[in-house]
Amino acid sequence: MKELIRQFKSAIKEIQTDIASLKEPKFVSKRISLEQEHYLLKNQLPVKLVIGKKHHIPDILYIERMSYQGLAPWGRSALESDIMQNAKSLYYVLYDGHTPVGFLGAREETEDIHITNIAIVPDYQQIGAATLLLMMLEEFALTENIPSISLEVRVSNQKAKSLYEKIGFRSVRIKKNYYNGDGEDALEMNWLLPVAGPEEREKRHADEYH
Ligand SMILES: CC(C)(COP(=O)(O)OP(=O)(O)OC[C@H]1O[C@@H](n2cnc3c(N)ncnc32)[C@H](O)[C@@H]1OP(=O)(O)O)[C@@H](O)C(=O)NCCC(=O)NCCS
């Protein structure tokens, strides 16, 4: 009888664990892993790429302060809630040794990945760091079969617009009075990736399972 009760308790515990794991949001940052961590920038500087987690937040804030002349568009609490509570957020952070170089923040939607922020510390600009981060995001989108990457950029931000155009983004439309504070307009941009369309994906799925 004792053994029967023990087995019953253990079965209940297993079911409870299964239910708990079903309830857990599938965080993008926990789901993905990087195939490669080390890269060389254009000037042959070796950098390390990591998936941004809670303990990287002070470094991301440092990068923001440095690259936006002291004005961080995302404060600590917004970053904390995005990284720790938003299952669809994805952050890449680049390091030169222990020194933060730059980061990219994005949000995964069903048919699009939206870049929420990208910034490189001035000492490390113009050596391909932002390009590397965008390439990593492209790789992720292709793996996940997500057909586009989108973003908004200040209409006055020539450096960033030139970067995005070079990568393959195209202008979509102007969003008037978009930015809080100064009310500057934003240019919405979109990068269409060569992934299979919904019909082809469905067909592939059917082929795989028949
Ligand atoms: C925009 C930013 C992310 C670019 O980062 P970066 O690492 O210097 O970019 P890369 O070295 O990968 O540059 C790639 C391309 O971007 C453009 N670019 C970058 N810096 C530029 C500059 N100072 N002037 C003109 N074009 C520039 C060029 O097209 C460049 O190609 P090239 O090297 O063949 O000339 C960086 O300047 C930055 O952090 N700016 C402040 C934060 C910001 O504005 N973020 C964008 C928010 S939407």
The ligand as a Gaussian input file, in Angstrom:
#p B3LYP/6-31G(d) Opt

LIG

0 1
 C       24.115000      54.193000     -36.369000
 C       25.152000      53.331000     -35.647000
 C       24.423000      52.227000     -34.901000
 C       26.079000      52.714000     -36.723000
 O       26.976000      51.825000     -36.063000
 P       28.404000      51.439000     -36.654000
 O       28.909000      50.248000     -35.937000
 O       29.261000      52.623000     -36.688000
 O       28.039000      51.031000     -38.159000
 P       28.938000      50.170000     -39.164000
 O       30.391000      50.362000     -38.866000
 O       28.432000      48.797000     -39.206000
 O       28.644000      50.984000     -40.505000
 C       27.991000      50.471000     -41.604000
 C       27.471000      51.602000     -42.473000
 O       26.687000      52.547000     -41.720000
 C       26.867000      53.866000     -42.260000
 N       27.589000      54.711000     -41.303000
 C       28.084000      54.350000     -40.113000
 N       28.683000      55.405000     -39.516000
 C       28.548000      56.458000     -40.373000
 C       28.947000      57.819000     -40.326000
 N       29.628000      58.338000     -39.292000
 N       28.627000      58.599000     -41.360000
 C       27.956000      58.124000     -42.438000
 N       27.566000      56.822000     -42.547000
 C       27.845000      56.014000     -41.518000
 C       27.705000      53.665000     -43.510000
 O       26.825000      53.380000     -44.582000
 C       28.512000      52.427000     -43.137000
 O       29.027000      51.787000     -44.263000
 P       30.591000      52.023000     -44.666000
 O       31.390000      51.554000     -43.491000
 O       30.792000      51.183000     -45.878000
 O       30.734000      53.480000     -44.902000
 C       26.022000      54.161000     -34.691000
 O       26.467000      55.313000     -35.383000
 C       25.315000      54.582000     -33.419000
 O       25.336000      53.863000     -32.428000
 N       24.687000      55.775000     -33.421000
 C       24.010000      56.292000     -32.205000
 C       22.757000      55.499000     -31.867000
 C       21.792000      55.480000     -33.025000
 O       21.556000      56.477000     -33.704000
 N       21.150000      54.312000     -33.249000
 C       20.186000      54.103000     -34.298000
 C       18.809000      54.222000     -33.753000
 S       17.589000      53.959000     -35.024000

